[in-house]
Amino acid sequence: MAAVDEVLVAYDGTPLSEKALAHALEVYSDASITVLHVIDYIEESYSAKALIGDETLRERARDQSAALLAEAEAKAVEHDREVTTASEVGKSADGIIEYAETHGIDVIVIGSHGRSGISRVLLGSVAETVMRRASLPVTVVR
């Protein structure tokens, strides 16, 4: 098995992404860990854009991302570790894969609800898309 030097943890502040971060901190104790939050503006509704404007939504999303990444840094400190943080804008799966492939990442760690059947079809699965399309190993934490 090849050495793992660089780990990317997809992080959105949900309990599953927190589990993914904890897993990475425990399992990859000698690796550098980057915590990535992908800002997806598509999640904002058209009515919100009409009411407060695109730039306000972007600023709010950047602020929320910074707060999430600060939480991740604090969780790493609880494990006596330091992490690097990053944020990207775009669709979650695309942002995770692109970041990993352009930053020399060895392993992606991501949380998943483990949905199946119609709920997966309707809601989609970022973890499944990352697993299917990434050119490097992906660890899914449930």
Secondary structure, 3 states (H helix, E strand, C coil): CCCCCEEEEECCCCHHHHHHHHHHHHHCCCCEEEEEEEECHHHCCHHHHHHHCHHHHHHHHHHHHHHHHHHHHHHHHHCCCCCEEEEEECCHHHHHHHHHHHCCCCEEEEECCCCCHHHHHHHCCHHHHHHHHCCCCEEEEC
